[in-house]
Amino acid sequence: MRSGLPAALATAFLALAAPPAVGAALCPGLAKVSPAPPELQTKIAETFEIPLDATHGAVVRCVGPKVMACVVGANLNCGRADTRRSLPGATAWCRSNPNSDFIPMYATGHATIFNWRCVDGKAAPGKTVVTVDRHGFFTESWREIR
């Protein structure tokens, strides 16, 4: 019995010394993208290196035990990426611009992962220009909050 005591003391010490991970408390109840709770605002500001008042539009989600945050801003998409290879807005643009070498984002939407162009009046997805995580979110928009 005596040999287990040092291990138990070491475990207790580590539990007291290390603060709990952010996700340990938050993630069990967070099933979808949600507004960032006020208690995370400072950590989000530090992670994104932005002023505290710029975090009020931030959203969070959990990936396993990790809390991920995204700060909504101009052209920053915190929602799921659009991986469709056919977009109604792009199709409409190409009807009026049949051989355009680009389709503007107001026609494709800001969530598309492709560069788009028109080929003989039809919208054609080109090169993939962003990275998407396994849950369908833009990897460059989301950062882990520790």
Secondary structure, 3 states (H helix, E strand, C coil): CCCHHHHHHHHHHHHHHCCCCHHHHHHHHCCCCEECCHHHHHHHHHHHCCCHHHHCCEEEEEECCEEEEEECECCECCCECECCCCCHHHHHHHHHCCCCCCCCHHHHCCCECEEEEEECCEEEEEEECCCECCCCEEHHHCEEEC
